[in-house]
Amino acid sequence: MSNKIKSGKQIIEEFFAEIKKIEGADKKTVEILTSLYREGKLTDTNIQNAMGQLFQQDLVTKEE
């Protein structure tokens, strides 16, 4: 039995590789999060800004 310990980076990379498979996950949110991660911009501020923009886009879409 192998108990290989994964680094934090490995765990995060696995998470982002599998996040699209999570049942019920919002596709737009997943795309934003994975994009921010790939760009090295996954910070609290960037997540909040991106989610705010997504919320505004959804409001405009629903109003039309």
PyMOL Python script that loads the backbone (N, CA, C, O; Angstrom):
from pymol import cmd

cmd.read_pdbstr("""\
ATOM      1  N   MET A   1       0.855  -1.179   0.000  1.00  0.00           N
ATOM      2  CA  MET A   1       0.000   0.000   0.000  1.00  0.00           C
ATOM      3  C   MET A   1       0.892   1.229   0.000  1.00  0.00           C
ATOM      4  O   MET A   1       1.745   1.394   0.872  1.00  0.00           O
ATOM      5  N   SER A   2       0.690   2.069  -0.963  1.00  0.00           N
ATOM      6  CA  SER A   2       1.511   3.272  -1.104  1.00  0.00           C
ATOM      7  C   SER A   2       0.782   4.470  -0.524  1.00  0.00           C
ATOM      8  O   SER A   2      -0.377   4.722  -0.852  1.00  0.00           O
ATOM      9  N   ASN A   3       1.456   5.197   0.329  1.00  0.00           N
ATOM     10  CA  ASN A   3       0.893   6.405   0.930  1.00  0.00           C
ATOM     11  C   ASN A   3       1.664   7.617   0.437  1.00  0.00           C
ATOM     12  O   ASN A   3       2.283   8.336   1.221  1.00  0.00           O
ATOM     13  N   LYS A   4       1.619   7.833  -0.862  1.00  0.00           N
ATOM     14  CA  LYS A   4       2.324   8.962  -1.427  1.00  0.00           C
ATOM     15  C   LYS A   4       1.619  10.256  -1.008  1.00  0.00           C
ATOM     16  O   LYS A   4       0.411  10.401  -1.190  1.00  0.00           O
ATOM     17  N   ILE A   5       2.364  11.162  -0.462  1.00  0.00           N
ATOM     18  CA  ILE A   5       1.814  12.441  -0.024  1.00  0.00           C
ATOM     19  C   ILE A   5       1.895  13.417  -1.190  1.00  0.00           C
ATOM     20  O   ILE A   5       2.953  13.604  -1.790  1.00  0.00           O
ATOM     21  N   LYS A   6       0.760  14.033  -1.497  1.00  0.00           N
ATOM     22  CA  LYS A   6       0.708  14.986  -2.602  1.00  0.00           C
ATOM     23  C   LYS A   6       0.983  16.390  -2.073  1.00  0.00           C
ATOM     24  O   LYS A   6       0.652  16.726  -0.935  1.00  0.00           O
ATOM     25  N   SER A   7       1.589  17.183  -2.917  1.00  0.00           N
ATOM     26  CA  SER A   7       1.820  18.581  -2.553  1.00  0.00           C
ATOM     27  C   SER A   7       0.516  19.355  -2.713  1.00  0.00           C
ATOM     28  O   SER A   7      -0.420  18.895  -3.367  1.00  0.00           O
ATOM     29  N   GLY A   8       0.475  20.518  -2.114  1.00  0.00           N
ATOM     30  CA  GLY A   8      -0.697  21.374  -2.258  1.00  0.00           C
ATOM     31  C   GLY A   8      -0.949  21.713  -3.713  1.00  0.00           C
ATOM     32  O   GLY A   8      -2.097  21.736  -4.158  1.00  0.00           O
ATOM     33  N   LYS A   9       0.103  21.973  -4.451  1.00  0.00           N
ATOM     34  CA  LYS A   9      -0.019  22.302  -5.878  1.00  0.00           C
ATOM     35  C   LYS A   9      -0.638  21.130  -6.643  1.00  0.00           C
ATOM     36  O   LYS A   9      -1.492  21.338  -7.505  1.00  0.00           O
ATOM     37  N   GLN A  10      -0.216  19.905  -6.336  1.00  0.00           N
ATOM     38  CA  GLN A  10      -0.780  18.736  -7.017  1.00  0.00           C
ATOM     39  C   GLN A  10      -2.269  18.605  -6.729  1.00  0.00           C
ATOM     40  O   GLN A  10      -3.055  18.300  -7.626  1.00  0.00           O
ATOM     41  N   ILE A  11      -2.649  18.831  -5.500  1.00  0.00           N
ATOM     42  CA  ILE A  11      -4.061  18.723  -5.112  1.00  0.00           C
ATOM     43  C   ILE A  11      -4.892  19.772  -5.839  1.00  0.00           C
ATOM     44  O   ILE A  11      -5.976  19.474  -6.342  1.00  0.00           O
ATOM     45  N   ILE A  12      -4.383  20.995  -5.894  1.00  0.00           N
ATOM     46  CA  ILE A  12      -5.103  22.071  -6.582  1.00  0.00           C
ATOM     47  C   ILE A  12      -5.210  21.780  -8.070  1.00  0.00           C
ATOM     48  O   ILE A  12      -6.268  21.983  -8.666  1.00  0.00           O
ATOM     49  N   GLU A  13      -4.129  21.308  -8.675  1.00  0.00           N
ATOM     50  CA  GLU A  13      -4.169  20.977 -10.101  1.00  0.00           C
ATOM     51  C   GLU A  13      -5.172  19.867 -10.386  1.00  0.00           C
ATOM     52  O   GLU A  13      -5.885  19.923 -11.388  1.00  0.00           O
ATOM     53  N   GLU A  14      -5.236  18.871  -9.530  1.00  0.00           N
ATOM     54  CA  GLU A  14      -6.221  17.798  -9.685  1.00  0.00           C
ATOM     55  C   GLU A  14      -7.638  18.337  -9.551  1.00  0.00           C
ATOM     56  O   GLU A  14      -8.532  17.958 -10.308  1.00  0.00           O
ATOM     57  N   PHE A  15      -7.833  19.223  -8.580  1.00  0.00           N
ATOM     58  CA  PHE A  15      -9.155  19.819  -8.381  1.00  0.00           C
ATOM     59  C   PHE A  15      -9.615  20.540  -9.644  1.00  0.00           C
ATOM     60  O   PHE A  15     -10.735  20.330 -10.109  1.00  0.00           O
ATOM     61  N   PHE A  16      -8.745  21.395 -10.202  1.00  0.00           N
ATOM     62  CA  PHE A  16      -9.134  22.147 -11.388  1.00  0.00           C
ATOM     63  C   PHE A  16      -9.254  21.269 -12.626  1.00  0.00           C
ATOM     64  O   PHE A  16      -9.965  21.624 -13.566  1.00  0.00           O
ATOM     65  N   ALA A  17      -8.581  20.147 -12.641  1.00  0.00           N
ATOM     66  CA  ALA A  17      -8.733  19.202 -13.746  1.00  0.00           C
ATOM     67  C   ALA A  17     -10.087  18.489 -13.666  1.00  0.00           C
ATOM     68  O   ALA A  17     -10.637  18.093 -14.693  1.00  0.00           O
ATOM     69  N   GLU A  18     -10.618  18.325 -12.472  1.00  0.00           N
ATOM     70  CA  GLU A  18     -11.858  17.576 -12.264  1.00  0.00           C
ATOM     71  C   GLU A  18     -13.079  18.458 -12.005  1.00  0.00           C
ATOM     72  O   GLU A  18     -14.197  17.944 -11.974  1.00  0.00           O
ATOM     73  N   ILE A  19     -12.904  19.756 -11.821  1.00  0.00           N
ATOM     74  CA  ILE A  19     -14.008  20.633 -11.403  1.00  0.00           C
ATOM     75  C   ILE A  19     -15.171  20.624 -12.397  1.00  0.00           C
ATOM     76  O   ILE A  19     -16.327  20.769 -11.998  1.00  0.00           O
ATOM     77  N   LYS A  20     -14.873  20.455 -13.681  1.00  0.00           N
ATOM     78  CA  LYS A  20     -15.938  20.456 -14.686  1.00  0.00           C
ATOM     79  C   LYS A  20     -16.846  19.239 -14.567  1.00  0.00           C
ATOM     80  O   LYS A  20     -17.956  19.236 -15.099  1.00  0.00           O
ATOM     81  N   LYS A  21     -16.387  18.226 -13.882  1.00  0.00           N
ATOM     82  CA  LYS A  21     -17.170  16.996 -13.734  1.00  0.00           C
ATOM     83  C   LYS A  21     -18.096  17.024 -12.518  1.00  0.00           C
ATOM     84  O   LYS A  21     -18.887  16.102 -12.320  1.00  0.00           O
ATOM     85  N   ILE A  22     -18.002  18.065 -11.715  1.00  0.00           N
ATOM     86  CA  ILE A  22     -18.829  18.149 -10.510  1.00  0.00           C
ATOM     87  C   ILE A  22     -20.281  18.384 -10.914  1.00  0.00           C
ATOM     88  O   ILE A  22     -20.609  19.369 -11.574  1.00  0.00           O
ATOM     89  N   GLU A  23     -21.132  17.465 -10.506  1.00  0.00           N
ATOM     90  CA  GLU A  23     -22.540  17.536 -10.856  1.00  0.00           C
ATOM     91  C   GLU A  23     -23.184  18.760 -10.203  1.00  0.00           C
ATOM     92  O   GLU A  23     -23.020  19.005  -9.008  1.00  0.00           O
ATOM     93  N   GLY A  24     -23.909  19.510 -11.004  1.00  0.00           N
ATOM     94  CA  GLY A  24     -24.625  20.668 -10.497  1.00  0.00           C
ATOM     95  C   GLY A  24     -23.808  21.950 -10.451  1.00  0.00           C
ATOM     96  O   GLY A  24     -24.340  23.005 -10.106  1.00  0.00           O
ATOM     97  N   ALA A  25     -22.526  21.878 -10.792  1.00  0.00           N
ATOM     98  CA  ALA A  25     -21.683  23.076 -10.772  1.00  0.00           C
ATOM     99  C   ALA A  25     -22.064  23.986 -11.930  1.00  0.00           C
ATOM    100  O   ALA A  25     -22.273  23.523 -13.051  1.00  0.00           O
ATOM    101  N   ASP A  26     -22.154  25.277 -11.653  1.00  0.00           N
ATOM    102  CA  ASP A  26     -22.486  26.254 -12.683  1.00  0.00           C
ATOM    103  C   ASP A  26     -21.334  26.361 -13.677  1.00  0.00           C
ATOM    104  O   ASP A  26     -20.203  26.658 -13.293  1.00  0.00           O
ATOM    105  N   LYS A  27     -21.621  26.122 -14.946  1.00  0.00           N
ATOM    106  CA  LYS A  27     -20.570  26.087 -15.975  1.00  0.00           C
ATOM    107  C   LYS A  27     -19.838  27.419 -16.110  1.00  0.00           C
ATOM    108  O   LYS A  27     -18.617  27.436 -16.265  1.00  0.00           O
ATOM    109  N   LYS A  28     -20.557  28.525 -16.052  1.00  0.00           N
ATOM    110  CA  LYS A  28     -19.919  29.834 -16.184  1.00  0.00           C
ATOM    111  C   LYS A  28     -18.983  30.101 -15.011  1.00  0.00           C
ATOM    112  O   LYS A  28     -17.889  30.634 -15.194  1.00  0.00           O
ATOM    113  N   THR A  29     -19.407  29.735 -13.826  1.00  0.00           N
ATOM    114  CA  THR A  29     -18.576  29.925 -12.639  1.00  0.00           C
ATOM    115  C   THR A  29     -17.324  29.066 -12.728  1.00  0.00           C
ATOM    116  O   THR A  29     -16.225  29.530 -12.426  1.00  0.00           O
ATOM    117  N   VAL A  30     -17.489  27.829 -13.138  1.00  0.00           N
ATOM    118  CA  VAL A  30     -16.353  26.914 -13.292  1.00  0.00           C
ATOM    119  C   VAL A  30     -15.365  27.474 -14.316  1.00  0.00           C
ATOM    120  O   VAL A  30     -14.154  27.442 -14.094  1.00  0.00           O
ATOM    121  N   GLU A  31     -15.877  27.983 -15.429  1.00  0.00           N
ATOM    122  CA  GLU A  31     -15.008  28.549 -16.455  1.00  0.00           C
ATOM    123  C   GLU A  31     -14.213  29.734 -15.915  1.00  0.00           C
ATOM    124  O   GLU A  31     -13.019  29.862 -16.186  1.00  0.00           O
ATOM    125  N   ILE A  32     -14.869  30.588 -15.161  1.00  0.00           N
ATOM    126  CA  ILE A  32     -14.193  31.759 -14.590  1.00  0.00           C
ATOM    127  C   ILE A  32     -13.108  31.319 -13.619  1.00  0.00           C
ATOM    128  O   ILE A  32     -11.983  31.814 -13.683  1.00  0.00           O
ATOM    129  N   LEU A  33     -13.431  30.405 -12.730  1.00  0.00           N
ATOM    130  CA  LEU A  33     -12.456  29.959 -11.732  1.00  0.00           C
ATOM    131  C   LEU A  33     -11.252  29.265 -12.373  1.00  0.00           C
ATOM    132  O   LEU A  33     -10.110  29.508 -11.986  1.00  0.00           O
ATOM    133  N   THR A  34     -11.515  28.404 -13.350  1.00  0.00           N
ATOM    134  CA  THR A  34     -10.399  27.714 -14.001  1.00  0.00           C
ATOM    135  C   THR A  34      -9.547  28.691 -14.806  1.00  0.00           C
ATOM    136  O   THR A  34      -8.325  28.552 -14.863  1.00  0.00           O
ATOM    137  N   SER A  35     -10.179  29.662 -15.417  1.00  0.00           N
ATOM    138  CA  SER A  35      -9.444  30.670 -16.172  1.00  0.00           C
ATOM    139  C   SER A  35      -8.545  31.495 -15.244  1.00  0.00           C
ATOM    140  O   SER A  35      -7.372  31.718 -15.546  1.00  0.00           O
ATOM    141  N   LEU A  36      -9.094  31.940 -14.126  1.00  0.00           N
ATOM    142  CA  LEU A  36      -8.296  32.700 -13.163  1.00  0.00           C
ATOM    143  C   LEU A  36      -7.126  31.862 -12.642  1.00  0.00           C
ATOM    144  O   LEU A  36      -6.020  32.373 -12.464  1.00  0.00           O
ATOM    145  N   TYR A  37      -7.373  30.593 -12.405  1.00  0.00           N
ATOM    146  CA  TYR A  37      -6.301  29.718 -11.926  1.00  0.00           C
ATOM    147  C   TYR A  37      -5.199  29.581 -12.972  1.00  0.00           C
ATOM    148  O   TYR A  37      -4.017  29.725 -12.658  1.00  0.00           O
ATOM    149  N   ARG A  38      -5.589  29.303 -14.223  1.00  0.00           N
ATOM    150  CA  ARG A  38      -4.603  29.159 -15.301  1.00  0.00           C
ATOM    151  C   ARG A  38      -3.767  30.418 -15.487  1.00  0.00           C
ATOM    152  O   ARG A  38      -2.576  30.342 -15.790  1.00  0.00           O
ATOM    153  N   GLU A  39      -4.398  31.581 -15.303  1.00  0.00           N
ATOM    154  CA  GLU A  39      -3.711  32.857 -15.492  1.00  0.00           C
ATOM    155  C   GLU A  39      -2.889  33.266 -14.264  1.00  0.00           C
ATOM    156  O   GLU A  39      -2.183  34.274 -14.297  1.00  0.00           O
ATOM    157  N   GLY A  40      -2.981  32.488 -13.190  1.00  0.00           N
ATOM    158  CA  GLY A  40      -2.268  32.829 -11.969  1.00  0.00           C
ATOM    159  C   GLY A  40      -2.889  34.011 -11.242  1.00  0.00           C
ATOM    160  O   GLY A  40      -2.208  34.733 -10.515  1.00  0.00           O
ATOM    161  N   LYS A  41      -4.185  34.202 -11.443  1.00  0.00           N
ATOM    162  CA  LYS A  41      -4.887  35.354 -10.868  1.00  0.00           C
ATOM    163  C   LYS A  41      -6.007  34.935  -9.912  1.00  0.00           C
ATOM    164  O   LYS A  41      -6.970  35.679  -9.723  1.00  0.00           O
ATOM    165  N   LEU A  42      -5.892  33.780  -9.324  1.00  0.00           N
ATOM    166  CA  LEU A  42      -6.940  33.264  -8.442  1.00  0.00           C
ATOM    167  C   LEU A  42      -6.772  33.883  -7.050  1.00  0.00           C
ATOM    168  O   LEU A  42      -6.209  33.273  -6.141  1.00  0.00           O
ATOM    169  N   THR A  43      -7.277  35.110  -6.915  1.00  0.00           N
ATOM    170  CA  THR A  43      -7.222  35.818  -5.633  1.00  0.00           C
ATOM    171  C   THR A  43      -8.640  36.146  -5.194  1.00  0.00           C
ATOM    172  O   THR A  43      -9.570  36.109  -5.999  1.00  0.00           O
ATOM    173  N   ASP A  44      -8.802  36.465  -3.925  1.00  0.00           N
ATOM    174  CA  ASP A  44     -10.123  36.831  -3.407  1.00  0.00           C
ATOM    175  C   ASP A  44     -10.727  37.976  -4.220  1.00  0.00           C
ATOM    176  O   ASP A  44     -11.889  37.919  -4.619  1.00  0.00           O
ATOM    177  N   THR A  45      -9.938  38.997  -4.454  1.00  0.00           N
ATOM    178  CA  THR A  45     -10.422  40.180  -5.169  1.00  0.00           C
ATOM    179  C   THR A  45     -10.839  39.840  -6.591  1.00  0.00           C
ATOM    180  O   THR A  45     -11.903  40.264  -7.041  1.00  0.00           O
ATOM    181  N   ASN A  46     -10.018  39.082  -7.303  1.00  0.00           N
ATOM    182  CA  ASN A  46     -10.357  38.719  -8.679  1.00  0.00           C
ATOM    183  C   ASN A  46     -11.588  37.823  -8.743  1.00  0.00           C
ATOM    184  O   ASN A  46     -12.410  37.960  -9.649  1.00  0.00           O
ATOM    185  N   ILE A  47     -11.718  36.917  -7.797  1.00  0.00           N
ATOM    186  CA  ILE A  47     -12.907  36.052  -7.763  1.00  0.00           C
ATOM    187  C   ILE A  47     -14.151  36.899  -7.517  1.00  0.00           C
ATOM    188  O   ILE A  47     -15.158  36.740  -8.206  1.00  0.00           O
ATOM    189  N   GLN A  48     -14.083  37.798  -6.536  1.00  0.00           N
ATOM    190  CA  GLN A  48     -15.234  38.657  -6.228  1.00  0.00           C
ATOM    191  C   GLN A  48     -15.606  39.523  -7.424  1.00  0.00           C
ATOM    192  O   GLN A  48     -16.786  39.664  -7.746  1.00  0.00           O
ATOM    193  N   ASN A  49     -14.611  40.103  -8.082  1.00  0.00           N
ATOM    194  CA  ASN A  49     -14.883  40.945  -9.257  1.00  0.00           C
ATOM    195  C   ASN A  49     -15.506  40.138 -10.385  1.00  0.00           C
ATOM    196  O   ASN A  49     -16.478  40.577 -11.000  1.00  0.00           O
ATOM    197  N   ALA A  50     -14.958  38.972 -10.658  1.00  0.00           N
ATOM    198  CA  ALA A  50     -15.464  38.135 -11.736  1.00  0.00           C
ATOM    199  C   ALA A  50     -16.881  37.654 -11.446  1.00  0.00           C
ATOM    200  O   ALA A  50     -17.726  37.628 -12.341  1.00  0.00           O
ATOM    201  N   MET A  51     -17.142  37.276 -10.203  1.00  0.00           N
ATOM    202  CA  MET A  51     -18.482  36.817  -9.847  1.00  0.00           C
ATOM    203  C   MET A  51     -19.474  37.977  -9.901  1.00  0.00           C
ATOM    204  O   MET A  51     -20.627  37.787 -10.288  1.00  0.00           O
ATOM    205  N   GLY A  52     -19.039  39.165  -9.520  1.00  0.00           N
ATOM    206  CA  GLY A  52     -19.889  40.352  -9.628  1.00  0.00           C
ATOM    207  C   GLY A  52     -20.246  40.652 -11.069  1.00  0.00           C
ATOM    208  O   GLY A  52     -21.390  40.987 -11.375  1.00  0.00           O
ATOM    209  N   GLN A  53     -19.264  40.533 -11.959  1.00  0.00           N
ATOM    210  CA  GLN A  53     -19.517  40.757 -13.385  1.00  0.00           C
ATOM    211  C   GLN A  53     -20.477  39.709 -13.935  1.00  0.00           C
ATOM    212  O   GLN A  53     -21.379  40.029 -14.710  1.00  0.00           O
ATOM    213  N   LEU A  54     -20.282  38.473 -13.538  1.00  0.00           N
ATOM    214  CA  LEU A  54     -21.178  37.395 -13.980  1.00  0.00           C
ATOM    215  C   LEU A  54     -22.600  37.653 -13.496  1.00  0.00           C
ATOM    216  O   LEU A  54     -23.557  37.461 -14.246  1.00  0.00           O
ATOM    217  N   PHE A  55     -22.741  38.082 -12.258  1.00  0.00           N
ATOM    218  CA  PHE A  55     -24.053  38.394 -11.688  1.00  0.00           C
ATOM    219  C   PHE A  55     -24.717  39.516 -12.487  1.00  0.00           C
ATOM    220  O   PHE A  55     -25.900  39.436 -12.817  1.00  0.00           O
ATOM    221  N   GLN A  56     -23.948  40.561 -12.795  1.00  0.00           N
ATOM    222  CA  GLN A  56     -24.493  41.677 -13.569  1.00  0.00           C
ATOM    223  C   GLN A  56     -24.921  41.221 -14.965  1.00  0.00           C
ATOM    224  O   GLN A  56     -25.971  41.633 -15.457  1.00  0.00           O
ATOM    225  N   GLN A  57     -24.117  40.378 -15.600  1.00  0.00           N
ATOM    226  CA  GLN A  57     -24.463  39.861 -16.928  1.00  0.00           C
ATOM    227  C   GLN A  57     -25.759  39.054 -16.873  1.00  0.00           C
ATOM    228  O   GLN A  57     -26.608  39.162 -17.758  1.00  0.00           O
ATOM    229  N   ASP A  58     -25.896  38.252 -15.831  1.00  0.00           N
ATOM    230  CA  ASP A  58     -27.102  37.443 -15.692  1.00  0.00           C
ATOM    231  C   ASP A  58     -28.329  38.327 -15.463  1.00  0.00           C
ATOM    232  O   ASP A  58     -29.411  38.026 -15.968  1.00  0.00           O
ATOM    233  N   LEU A  59     -28.167  39.420 -14.703  1.00  0.00           N
ATOM    234  CA  LEU A  59     -29.279  40.341 -14.476  1.00  0.00           C
ATOM    235  C   LEU A  59     -29.710  40.998 -15.783  1.00  0.00           C
ATOM    236  O   LEU A  59     -30.903  41.104 -16.065  1.00  0.00           O
ATOM    237  N   VAL A  60     -28.744  41.435 -16.573  1.00  0.00           N
ATOM    238  CA  VAL A  60     -29.061  42.066 -17.850  1.00  0.00           C
ATOM    239  C   VAL A  60     -29.759  41.073 -18.768  1.00  0.00           C
ATOM    240  O   VAL A  60     -30.725  41.426 -19.444  1.00  0.00           O
ATOM    241  N   THR A  61     -29.281  39.847 -18.797  1.00  0.00           N
ATOM    242  CA  THR A  61     -29.882  38.810 -19.640  1.00  0.00           C
ATOM    243  C   THR A  61     -31.325  38.548 -19.221  1.00  0.00           C
ATOM    244  O   THR A  61     -32.200  38.398 -20.074  1.00  0.00           O
ATOM    245  N   LYS A  62     -31.576  38.492 -17.933  1.00  0.00           N
ATOM    246  CA  LYS A  62     -32.926  38.218 -17.440  1.00  0.00           C
ATOM    247  C   LYS A  62     -33.876  39.385 -17.692  1.00  0.00           C
ATOM    248  O   LYS A  62     -35.076  39.187 -17.876  1.00  0.00           O
ATOM    249  N   GLU A  63     -33.329  40.612 -17.700  1.00  0.00           N
ATOM    250  CA  GLU A  63     -34.163  41.799 -17.942  1.00  0.00           C
ATOM    251  C   GLU A  63     -34.565  41.898 -19.405  1.00  0.00           C
ATOM    252  O   GLU A  63     -35.609  42.466 -19.723  1.00  0.00           O
ATOM    253  N   GLU A  64     -33.748  41.353 -20.296  1.00  0.00           N
ATOM    254  CA  GLU A  64     -34.047  41.417 -21.729  1.00  0.00           C
ATOM    255  C   GLU A  64     -35.101  40.418 -22.033  1.00  0.00           C
ATOM    256  O   GLU A  64     -35.517  40.290 -23.185  1.00  0.00           O
TER     257      GLU A  64
END
""", "prot")
cmd.dss("prot")
cmd.show_as("cartoon", "prot")
cmd.util.cbc("prot")
cmd.orient("prot")
